[in-house]
Amino acid sequence: MTTQNMTKQPLNGTSSATVVPIDGPSIHPIAAKPLTVPNPEATPKAKRRTFSVAYKRRILKEAVQCDQQGQIGALLRREGLYSSQLTEWRRQEEMGKLSSTKSQKRGRSATQTAEEKKIKKLQLENERLQKKLAQAELIIDAQKKIAALIEMINQNDSERKS
């Protein structure tokens, strides 16, 4: 079959064009359905937008200057933003996260100093020893009670013998 006998037609209502013979699409021998050719192009994965600290500050400054009803909505539509983003940026500004030019690193804070590690280690050891002390006190109380019971039994036995 030459390319002159071929035409581009979408199959199964898809928008991707595939080359199909003019006399009709090929038929799958078992399923008796037209063969569909998958689209070989991979669609790129959508990326989240990231906003610089300067951009966030500029938008917040513009939002503060909005004094009439609907101006903030117009600002958000113009910039393609959501009101929740504006709210979050206001919170970040109140917490002082937008004051620095460096972006805040996410995750665990910097490694502990040697003094902090020592304090943490001593606190854990203190907790362990307190648990051990409480257990020892319970055992000593139980031993005292058992000793008192044994003494009472011995006194009863000695009274019976006499």
C-alpha positions as CSV (number, residue, x, y, z in Angstrom):
1,M,0.0,0.0,0.0
2,T,1.4,3.4,-0.9
3,T,1.0,6.6,1.0
4,Q,-1.3,7.8,-1.8
5,N,-3.9,5.3,-0.7
6,M,-3.7,6.4,2.9
7,T,-5.5,9.2,4.7
8,K,-5.3,10.6,8.2
9,Q,-8.5,9.9,10.3
10,P,-9.1,10.0,14.0
11,L,-10.2,6.6,15.4
12,N,-12.7,6.0,18.2
13,G,-13.4,9.7,18.6
14,T,-9.9,10.6,19.7
15,S,-8.3,13.8,18.6
16,S,-4.9,12.2,17.6
17,A,-4.7,11.5,13.9
18,T,-3.4,8.1,12.7
19,V,-2.7,6.9,9.2
20,V,-5.5,4.5,8.1
21,P,-5.9,2.9,4.7
22,I,-8.6,4.6,2.5
23,D,-10.4,1.3,2.1
24,G,-10.9,1.2,5.9
25,P,-9.1,0.5,9.1
26,S,-7.4,-2.9,9.7
27,I,-9.5,-5.3,11.7
28,H,-8.1,-7.1,14.7
29,P,-8.4,-10.8,13.8
30,I,-9.7,-12.0,17.2
31,A,-11.6,-9.1,18.6
32,A,-13.1,-8.0,15.2
33,K,-12.5,-4.4,16.2
34,P,-10.5,-1.7,14.4
35,L,-6.9,-1.5,15.4
36,T,-6.1,1.7,17.3
37,V,-2.6,3.1,17.3
38,P,-1.6,4.7,20.7
39,N,-0.3,8.2,20.7
40,P,3.5,7.9,21.1
41,E,3.9,11.4,22.4
42,A,4.1,11.6,26.2
43,T,2.3,14.4,27.8
44,P,4.4,16.5,30.2
45,K,3.5,16.3,33.9
46,A,2.2,19.6,35.2
47,K,4.5,21.5,37.5
48,R,3.4,23.6,40.5
49,R,4.2,27.2,40.2
50,T,6.7,28.6,42.7
51,F,6.6,32.2,43.8
52,S,9.6,34.2,44.9
53,V,9.6,36.1,48.2
54,A,9.7,39.4,46.3
55,Y,6.7,38.5,44.2
56,K,4.8,37.5,47.4
57,R,5.7,40.8,49.0
58,R,4.6,42.8,45.9
59,I,1.2,41.0,45.8
60,L,0.6,41.5,49.5
61,K,1.5,45.2,49.1
62,E,-1.0,45.5,46.2
63,A,-3.6,43.7,48.3
64,V,-3.2,46.1,51.2
65,Q,-3.7,49.1,48.8
66,C,-7.0,47.6,47.5
67,D,-9.7,49.7,49.3
68,Q,-12.8,49.1,47.2
69,Q,-15.0,46.1,47.0
70,G,-13.9,43.6,44.3
71,Q,-10.4,45.0,43.9
72,I,-8.7,42.0,45.6
73,G,-10.7,39.6,43.5
74,A,-9.6,41.5,40.4
75,L,-6.0,41.3,41.6
76,L,-6.2,37.6,42.2
77,R,-7.8,37.0,38.7
78,R,-5.2,39.1,37.0
79,E,-2.3,37.3,38.7
80,G,-4.0,33.8,38.4
81,L,-3.9,33.3,42.2
82,Y,-6.3,31.8,44.8
83,S,-7.5,33.6,47.9
84,S,-6.0,30.8,50.0
85,Q,-2.5,31.6,48.6
86,L,-3.0,35.2,49.7
87,T,-4.1,34.1,53.1
88,E,-1.1,31.8,53.4
89,W,1.3,34.5,52.4
90,R,-0.2,36.9,55.0
91,R,0.4,34.2,57.6
92,Q,4.0,33.8,56.4
93,E,4.5,37.5,56.6
94,E,3.2,37.6,60.2
95,M,5.5,34.8,61.2
96,G,8.4,36.6,59.6
97,K,9.1,34.1,56.9
98,L,8.8,36.6,54.1
99,S,11.3,39.0,55.7
100,S,14.4,37.1,54.7
101,T,15.5,37.0,51.1
102,K,16.6,33.3,51.5
103,S,13.9,30.8,51.1
104,Q,13.2,28.7,54.2
105,K,14.5,25.2,54.1
106,R,11.8,22.5,54.7
107,G,12.2,19.6,57.0
108,R,14.3,19.0,60.1
109,S,16.2,21.9,61.5
110,A,20.0,22.1,61.6
111,T,21.9,19.4,63.5
112,Q,21.9,19.7,67.3
113,T,24.9,21.1,69.0
114,A,27.0,18.9,71.3
115,E,25.4,20.5,74.4
116,E,21.9,19.9,73.1
117,K,22.7,16.2,72.4
118,K,24.2,15.8,75.9
119,I,21.1,17.4,77.5
120,K,18.8,15.1,75.4
121,K,20.9,12.0,76.4
122,L,20.8,13.0,80.1
123,Q,17.0,13.6,80.0
124,L,16.4,10.1,78.5
125,E,18.7,8.5,81.1
126,N,16.9,10.4,83.8
127,E,13.5,9.1,82.6
128,R,14.9,5.5,82.4
129,L,16.3,5.7,86.0
130,Q,13.0,7.2,87.3
131,K,11.1,4.2,85.9
132,K,13.6,1.8,87.3
133,L,13.4,3.5,90.8
134,A,9.6,3.3,90.7
135,Q,9.8,-0.4,89.9
136,A,12.3,-1.0,92.7
137,E,10.1,0.8,95.2
138,L,7.2,-1.4,94.3
139,I,9.3,-4.5,94.8
140,I,10.6,-3.3,98.2
141,D,7.0,-2.6,99.3
142,A,6.0,-6.1,98.2
143,Q,8.9,-7.6,100.0
144,K,8.0,-5.7,103.2
145,K,4.4,-7.0,103.0
146,I,5.6,-10.6,102.4
147,A,8.0,-10.3,105.3
148,A,5.2,-9.1,107.6
149,L,3.0,-12.0,106.5
150,I,5.7,-14.5,107.1
151,E,6.3,-13.0,110.5
152,M,2.6,-13.3,111.3
153,I,2.5,-16.9,110.1
154,N,5.5,-17.7,112.3
155,Q,3.9,-16.1,115.4
156,N,0.7,-18.1,114.8
157,D,2.7,-21.3,114.5
158,S,4.6,-20.6,117.7
159,E,1.3,-19.8,119.5
160,R,-0.2,-23.1,118.4
161,K,2.8,-25.0,119.6
162,S,2.7,-23.6,123.0
